[in-house]
Amino acid sequence: MRLEGMRRVVRFNRPWYVAAFLTIAAAAVLFFVAPPGLVRIAAGLAAAGALWWTLASLVGGWWIYDRALLNHWEWLRPHLRAEEPGARWLNVHSGFDMSTAALRDLLPHEIGNAISLFGPRTAPTPSLRKALTEAHSPEREVRSRSLTYADGVFDSVFFLQSAHEVRDADERRRLFREAFRVLQPGGRLIVVEQGRDIPNALLWGPGVFHVYPVREWLACAREAGFDLVTRATQTPFVQLLVFERPEVLVESTSGRTAAPLAP
């Protein structure tokens, strides 16, 4: 049975698991030594909550990464356009790159590029810093969320579990505008993210606040000028959003809008 994904979840979030086990132990002791009353009830709830989220996150890590093989990305194939030899794509990853090699296998006749949002010193969270320290990708890093490519050079751009690591709202919107800029008209942006929703809250507990509601990505894409093409799920916890840059744009007083193509 594959367990690498579950082990990776534990390895990169070890302090949280240590804190959970200490909470369970302390709450269990308090439950048995405290007299009946609110203290005992609180201790029981704390132990139950910590135990639930510890076990749920382990099961979730196995389900998402090992059973459903999220990071193998083969499941993306039905949502990609038919491969066009010579087409170009850009993978914007968080620095711990588990997707570029898979994309090259999925699109062997297209020209792939990759760029990192962070390095070990610029990662915004301890878990990501640990991941990047262990296995930092060699690609150059994005600076101020500006993608260092010319306008309209890519047919596809991928944000595969990477956009949520950009913690500043303005920077996230700039990143989506940059994706729009480097895409050709008709090009697609593929976003994969876990959501800040009930299934993920049950799985990750307070850790769900590290990701964002799906409406955040819909708003970022809409403000950048994209059209939503596909919205699907991969397991109950992971959302796939496929956006497209309109073929023709016109300027209006309210910003860029798509103009209908001539028949």
C-alpha positions as CSV (number, residue, x, y, z in Angstrom):
1,M,0.0,0.0,0.0
2,R,1.4,3.4,-1.0
3,L,2.1,5.6,2.0
4,E,4.5,8.2,0.7
5,G,2.0,11.0,0.5
6,M,0.8,10.4,4.1
7,R,4.4,10.3,5.3
8,R,5.2,13.5,3.5
9,V,2.2,15.2,5.3
10,V,3.6,14.2,8.6
11,R,7.2,15.0,7.8
12,F,6.5,18.6,6.7
13,N,4.0,19.3,9.5
14,R,5.8,17.5,12.3
15,P,5.5,20.3,14.9
16,W,1.7,20.3,14.5
17,Y,1.6,16.5,15.1
18,V,3.8,16.8,18.2
19,A,1.5,19.6,19.5
20,A,-1.5,17.4,18.8
21,F,-0.1,14.4,20.7
22,L,0.9,16.7,23.7
23,T,-2.6,18.1,23.7
24,I,-4.1,14.6,23.7
25,A,-1.9,13.5,26.6
26,A,-2.4,16.6,28.7
27,A,-6.1,16.6,28.1
28,A,-6.4,12.9,29.0
29,V,-4.5,13.4,32.3
30,L,-6.7,16.4,33.1
31,F,-9.9,14.5,32.3
32,F,-9.0,11.7,34.8
33,V,-7.7,13.9,37.6
34,A,-10.2,16.8,37.4
35,P,-13.5,16.5,39.4
36,P,-16.7,16.2,37.3
37,G,-17.7,19.5,35.8
38,L,-16.8,21.9,33.0
39,V,-13.0,21.3,33.3
40,R,-13.5,17.6,32.6
41,I,-15.8,18.3,29.7
42,A,-13.4,20.8,28.2
43,A,-10.5,18.3,28.6
44,G,-12.5,15.5,26.9
45,L,-13.5,17.8,24.0
46,A,-9.9,18.9,23.5
47,A,-8.6,15.3,23.5
48,A,-11.3,14.2,21.1
49,G,-10.8,17.1,18.7
50,A,-7.0,16.7,18.6
51,L,-7.3,12.9,18.1
52,W,-9.9,13.3,15.4
53,W,-7.9,15.8,13.4
54,T,-4.7,13.8,13.8
55,L,-6.3,10.6,12.5
56,A,-8.3,12.5,9.8
57,S,-5.3,14.3,8.4
58,L,-3.4,11.0,8.2
59,V,-6.3,9.3,6.4
60,G,-6.7,12.4,4.2
61,G,-3.1,12.5,3.3
62,W,-3.3,8.8,2.2
63,W,-6.6,9.3,0.4
64,I,-5.5,12.4,-1.6
65,Y,-1.9,11.7,-2.3
66,D,-1.6,7.9,-2.2
67,R,-5.0,6.4,-3.1
68,A,-6.1,9.1,-5.6
69,L,-2.5,9.8,-6.7
70,L,-3.1,13.6,-6.8
71,N,0.5,14.5,-7.4
72,H,0.9,12.0,-10.3
73,W,-1.4,14.4,-12.3
74,E,-2.5,11.6,-14.7
75,W,-6.0,12.5,-13.7
76,L,-5.6,15.9,-15.4
77,R,-5.5,14.3,-18.9
78,P,-9.3,14.4,-19.6
79,H,-9.3,18.2,-18.8
80,L,-6.4,19.1,-21.1
81,R,-6.7,20.1,-24.7
82,A,-5.5,17.7,-27.3
83,E,-1.7,18.0,-27.4
84,E,-0.3,20.2,-30.1
85,P,3.4,19.6,-31.0
86,G,5.4,22.7,-30.4
87,A,2.8,24.3,-28.0
88,R,4.3,25.8,-24.9
89,W,3.2,25.6,-21.3
90,L,4.4,27.1,-18.0
91,N,4.2,25.4,-14.6
92,V,4.2,27.9,-11.7
93,H,5.0,25.8,-8.6
94,S,5.7,26.7,-5.0
95,G,9.3,25.6,-5.1
96,F,8.7,22.0,-4.0
97,D,8.1,20.8,-7.5
98,M,6.2,17.5,-7.8
99,S,4.3,18.3,-11.0
100,T,6.7,19.4,-13.8
101,A,8.0,16.0,-14.5
102,A,4.5,14.6,-14.6
103,L,3.4,17.3,-17.0
104,R,6.3,16.5,-19.3
105,D,5.0,12.9,-19.4
106,L,1.5,14.1,-20.1
107,L,2.5,16.5,-22.8
108,P,5.7,14.9,-24.3
109,H,5.5,16.8,-27.6
110,E,4.9,20.3,-26.1
111,I,7.6,22.6,-24.8
112,G,7.5,22.8,-21.0
113,N,8.8,25.6,-18.7
114,A,8.8,25.9,-15.0
115,I,9.2,28.7,-12.5
116,S,9.3,28.8,-8.7
117,L,7.2,31.1,-6.5
118,F,9.7,30.7,-3.6
119,G,13.1,29.5,-2.5
120,P,14.0,28.1,1.0
121,R,14.6,31.7,2.3
122,T,11.4,33.2,0.9
123,A,8.9,30.5,1.7
124,P,6.0,31.9,3.8
125,T,5.4,29.0,6.1
126,P,7.6,26.6,8.2
127,S,6.3,23.5,6.5
128,L,7.1,24.9,3.0
129,R,10.5,26.1,4.2
130,K,11.3,22.6,5.4
131,A,10.1,21.1,2.1
132,L,12.2,23.5,0.1
133,T,15.3,22.9,2.2
134,E,15.0,19.2,1.6
135,A,14.3,19.4,-2.2
136,H,14.5,22.9,-3.7
137,S,13.9,23.0,-7.5
138,P,16.6,24.7,-9.6
139,E,14.2,27.0,-11.5
140,R,14.5,30.7,-11.0
141,E,12.2,32.3,-8.6
142,V,9.3,34.7,-9.3
143,R,9.9,38.2,-8.0
144,S,6.9,40.2,-6.8
145,R,4.7,37.6,-8.6
146,S,5.9,38.9,-12.0
147,L,6.3,36.1,-14.5
148,T,9.5,36.8,-16.4
149,Y,8.2,36.0,-19.9
150,A,7.0,38.0,-22.9
151,D,3.4,38.6,-23.6
152,G,1.3,35.8,-25.1
153,V,4.1,33.1,-25.3
154,F,2.3,30.2,-23.7
155,D,-0.7,28.0,-24.6
156,S,-1.2,26.8,-21.0
157,V,-0.2,27.9,-17.5
158,F,-0.5,25.6,-14.5
159,F,-1.0,26.6,-10.8
160,L,-1.0,23.1,-9.2
161,Q,-1.5,23.5,-5.5
162,S,0.8,26.6,-5.5
163,A,-1.3,29.7,-5.7
164,H,-2.4,29.4,-2.0
165,E,1.2,29.9,-0.8
166,V,1.0,33.5,-2.0
167,R,-0.5,34.9,1.2
168,D,-1.0,38.5,0.2
169,A,-4.3,39.2,-1.7
170,D,-2.9,41.8,-4.0
171,E,0.0,39.6,-4.9
172,R,-2.4,36.7,-5.7
173,R,-4.3,39.0,-8.1
174,R,-1.1,40.1,-9.7
175,L,-0.1,36.5,-10.2
176,F,-3.4,35.8,-12.1
177,R,-3.0,39.0,-14.2
178,E,0.5,37.8,-15.1
179,A,-0.8,34.4,-16.1
180,F,-3.3,36.2,-18.4
181,R,-0.6,38.3,-19.9
182,V,1.8,35.5,-20.8
183,L,-1.0,33.4,-22.3
184,Q,-2.0,33.5,-25.9
185,P,-5.6,34.4,-26.7
186,G,-7.5,31.2,-26.2
187,G,-4.8,29.9,-23.8
188,R,-5.8,28.2,-20.6
189,L,-4.9,28.6,-16.9
190,I,-5.3,25.3,-14.9
191,V,-5.7,25.8,-11.2
192,V,-5.8,22.9,-8.7
193,E,-6.3,23.8,-5.0
194,Q,-7.9,22.4,-1.8
195,G,-10.6,24.6,-0.6
196,R,-11.5,26.3,2.7
197,D,-14.7,24.3,3.0
198,I,-16.5,21.8,5.2
199,P,-14.8,18.6,3.9
200,N,-11.3,20.1,4.3
201,A,-12.2,21.5,7.7
202,L,-13.2,18.1,8.8
203,L,-9.9,16.7,7.5
204,W,-7.4,19.3,8.5
205,G,-9.0,21.2,11.3
206,P,-7.6,24.7,11.9
207,G,-5.1,24.0,9.1
208,V,-7.9,24.7,6.6
209,F,-7.2,28.4,7.0
210,H,-4.0,27.9,5.2
211,V,-5.9,27.5,1.9
212,Y,-8.7,29.7,0.5
213,P,-12.3,29.3,-0.5
214,V,-12.9,28.5,-4.2
215,R,-14.5,31.9,-4.6
216,E,-11.0,33.5,-4.1
217,W,-9.7,31.8,-7.2
218,L,-12.9,32.6,-9.2
219,A,-12.5,36.3,-8.2
220,C,-8.8,36.4,-9.1
221,A,-9.4,34.9,-12.5
222,R,-12.5,37.1,-13.2
223,E,-10.6,40.2,-12.3
224,A,-7.7,39.2,-14.5
225,G,-10.1,38.7,-17.5
226,F,-10.4,35.0,-17.6
227,D,-13.5,32.9,-18.5
228,L,-14.3,29.8,-16.4
229,V,-14.4,26.7,-18.7
230,T,-14.4,23.8,-16.2
231,R,-15.0,23.3,-12.5
232,A,-14.6,19.8,-11.2
233,T,-13.4,17.9,-8.1
234,Q,-10.7,15.2,-7.6
235,T,-11.7,13.6,-4.3
236,P,-14.2,15.7,-2.2
237,F,-11.2,17.8,-1.1
238,V,-9.5,19.1,-4.2
239,Q,-10.9,21.5,-6.8
240,L,-9.9,21.8,-10.5
241,L,-10.6,25.1,-12.2
242,V,-9.9,25.6,-15.9
243,F,-9.9,29.2,-17.1
244,E,-9.5,30.5,-20.6
245,R,-8.2,33.8,-21.9
246,P,-10.9,35.1,-24.4
247,E,-9.9,35.1,-28.0
248,V,-10.7,38.8,-28.5
249,L,-10.7,41.6,-25.9
250,V,-12.2,45.1,-26.0
251,E,-11.7,47.9,-23.6
252,S,-14.7,49.2,-21.7
253,T,-15.2,51.7,-19.0
254,S,-15.5,48.9,-16.5
255,G,-12.4,47.1,-17.7
256,R,-11.5,44.4,-20.2
257,T,-14.3,42.3,-21.6
258,A,-14.5,39.6,-24.2
259,A,-15.9,40.6,-27.6
260,P,-17.8,38.0,-29.7
261,L,-15.9,36.5,-32.5
262,A,-17.1,37.2,-36.1
263,P,-19.1,34.3,-37.6
